[in-house]
Amino acid sequence: THVELEVTDTPPAFRGDTAQGGNKPATLETGLRVNVPMFITPGTTIRVDTRTGEYSERVS
């Protein structure tokens, strides 16, 4: 089971960060904090697994 939530805050990715495939912290509209891939920016809607509270995929 998943829920779709908007990212409200996350630090910017810097050149070279995405090549490593790392993660960064993000705050969602509910206040939940999850780790997301470097390409995720504020305003992006993501799918979160409700069982684990972890990022699943980008929706838009």
ABEGO torsion letter per residue (X at the ends): XBBBBBBABBBBBBBGAAAAGBBBBBBBAAGBBBBBBAABBBGBBBBBBAAAGBBABBAX
